[in-house]
Amino acid sequence: MISLDINEKKYQVEVEPDVPLLWVIRDHLQLTGTKFGCGISACGACTVHIDGEAERSCQVSAKEAEGKKITTIEGMPEDHPVKRAWIEDDVPQCGYCHPGQIMQAAALLAENPNPSDSDIDEAMSGNICRCGTYQRIRRAIHIATKSMPKGG
C-alpha cells in the first residue's frame, strides 16, 4: 500500500511502487484532468504540483510521491488567477494540453509573480500545445499576474 496526499485528501492505493503517479491519479483515483501526452516528460500534459513544484507525473513513481503534497488541476481552486485568465482570454483551442499548461503557469507565477515574456517562454517551453495557442498562453499569464496574491 502506498499513501498519497492528493488535493488535500489522503489516499491508500495498492499499486507497484514503480507505477507512474500519472496512472495512479488517472486510473486508480479517476482524477482525469491530468492528461497523458507522451510518457517521456517531453510534452507537459501530465504536469502536477508536487510540494509546490511543477513536475511531470509520468516520470514520478507512486513510491517517490509518497509523503509529498500533490496537487492536480482538480485541486486548483476554480477562482485561481491562472484559471480565470485562461477563461478570460479564451486560451484553449482543443484544450487537451491546458491542465498541464495551467499547472506549469501557476508554478511559474508562484516563483516569479511578474515574469517577462522571456521568463514565460522559458518556463513554459516544456509544455507543448499542438494547436499553437502559445501567444494566448503568454497573454493569459500576464493577465493572471494582475490578480495574483502579492507577497507570497
C-alpha positions in Angstrom: 0.0 0.0 0.0 1.2 3.5 -0.9 -0.1 6.6 0.9 -0.6 9.6 -1.2 -1.8 13.2 -0.3 -3.6 14.5 -3.4 -5.6 17.7 -3.5 -5.5 17.7 0.3 -7.1 14.3 0.6 -5.4 11.1 1.8 -5.5 8.0 -0.4 -4.2 4.5 0.1 -3.5 2.8 -3.2 -2.5 -0.7 -3.9 0.0 -0.4 -6.8 3.5 -1.5 -7.5 5.9 1.2 -6.2 7.3 1.9 -9.7 3.9 2.7 -11.3 3.9 6.3 -12.6 2.0 8.7 -10.5 0.1 9.7 -13.6 -1.6 6.3 -13.8 -2.4 6.3 -10.1 -4.0 9.7 -10.5 -6.0 8.8 -13.7 -6.7 5.1 -13.4 -6.9 4.4 -9.7 -8.3 7.7 -8.4 -10.3 8.7 -11.5 -8.9 12.3 -11.5 -8.8 12.5 -15.3 -7.9 16.2 -15.6 -4.2 15.3 -15.6 -3.6 14.1 -19.2 -1.3 11.5 -20.7 0.6 13.0 -23.6 3.9 11.3 -24.3 5.0 9.3 -21.3 8.6 10.6 -21.6 8.3 14.0 -19.9 8.6 15.8 -23.2 5.1 17.4 -23.6 3.9 18.6 -20.1 0.4 17.4 -20.4 0.7 15.4 -17.2 2.1 18.3 -15.1 1.0 18.4 -11.5 2.5 20.2 -8.4 4.5 18.1 -6.0 5.4 20.0 -2.9 4.6 23.2 -4.9 6.9 22.4 -7.8 5.7 21.6 -11.3 6.5 18.0 -12.1 5.8 15.6 -14.9 3.7 12.9 -13.2 4.6 10.4 -16.0 8.1 10.4 -14.6 7.5 10.2 -10.9 6.8 6.8 -9.4 4.0 6.3 -6.9 6.6 5.5 -4.2 8.6 8.7 -5.0 5.4 10.7 -4.5 4.6 9.1 -1.1 4.7 11.6 1.7 4.6 14.6 -0.6 1.8 17.1 -1.2 0.4 16.6 -4.7 -2.0 19.0 -6.4 -3.7 18.2 -9.7 -5.8 20.5 -11.9 -8.8 19.3 -9.9 -7.2 20.6 -6.7 -6.6 24.1 -8.0 -9.3 26.5 -6.9 -11.7 27.4 -9.7 -11.1 31.1 -8.9 -7.3 30.8 -9.1 -6.0 33.7 -11.2 -4.5 31.4 -13.8 -7.7 29.6 -14.4 -9.6 32.9 -14.5 -7.1 34.3 -17.0 -7.4 31.2 -19.2 -11.1 31.7 -19.4 -10.9 35.5 -19.8 -8.5 35.2 -22.8 -10.2 32.2 -24.2 -6.9 30.3 -24.4 -7.8 26.7 -25.2 -8.5 25.5 -28.7 -8.8 21.8 -28.3 -8.0 22.1 -24.6 -6.1 18.8 -24.1 -2.8 20.2 -23.0 -4.2 23.0 -20.9 -4.4 21.3 -17.5 -0.7 20.9 -17.7 -0.2 24.4 -19.1 -2.2 25.9 -16.3 -0.3 23.9 -13.6 3.0 25.0 -15.1 1.9 28.6 -15.3 0.7 28.6 -11.7 4.1 27.2 -10.6 5.9 29.9 -12.6 3.8 32.7 -11.0 4.3 31.3 -7.5 8.0 31.6 -8.1 8.0 34.8 -10.2 4.9 36.9 -9.8 5.9 39.3 -12.6 7.6 37.4 -15.4 8.8 38.9 -18.6 7.9 37.3 -21.9 11.3 35.5 -22.0 10.7 34.2 -18.4 7.3 32.9 -19.5 8.7 31.3 -22.7 11.5 29.6 -20.8 9.2 28.3 -18.0 6.6 27.1 -20.5 8.9 25.7 -23.1 8.5 22.1 -21.9 4.7 22.3 -22.4 3.6 21.5 -25.9 0.4 22.9 -27.4 -0.4 21.1 -30.7 -2.9 23.8 -31.5 -0.3 26.5 -31.2 -2.0 28.8 -28.6 1.3 30.0 -27.3 0.6 33.7 -27.7 -2.7 33.3 -25.9 -1.0 31.3 -23.1 1.6 34.1 -22.7 -1.1 36.8 -22.7 -3.2 34.9 -20.1 -0.1 34.5 -17.8 0.4 38.3 -18.0 -3.4 38.7 -17.2 -3.0 36.4 -14.2 -0.1 38.4 -12.8 -2.5 41.3 -12.1 -4.6 39.3 -9.7 -2.0 37.0 -8.1 -1.7 37.5 -4.3 1.2 39.8 -3.5 4.0 38.8 -1.1 3.8 35.0 -1.4 
